[in-house]
């Protein structure tokens, strides 16, 4: 008998924003977060606008309707950010 392991990519089941961080809870139990300021449109958004994040495409995408911004969960998990980390003053 042949068996095949099917690796299922984790998807988002919950998303929220807090203090300019976007958090995702994934189907595999992980919670990941990323700074909104790593994306052009999100970096200009208010805290209230960031909190309007919605999960779309069966958990594979994040959507901010008012901002007309979409991100893939896979892209976030892979660290495909648009902007560098802001430099910190010493």
C-alpha positions, 0 to 999 in steps of 0.5 A: 500500500502506498501512502502519500503525505500531503503537506497542507499550507497553513492559512489564517483563521483570525487576523487583528491589529494592535499597536501598528502590528498585524497578527495572524492565527494560523490553522497549525496553531501558530500566531505570527505578527508583522509591523504594518510599517513594512508595507507602503499602504499600511504604513500610511494607515491609521490604527483604526484603518489597520483594525479593519483587516479581513481574512479572504480567499479561504484564509490565503489573503488579508484585505483592507477594503477602505485602503484597497490593500491585499496581502497573501498570507504566504507572502507575509510568512515568507517575509516578502515585505515592501519596505525595510525596517526603520532604523533605530536611533542609537 
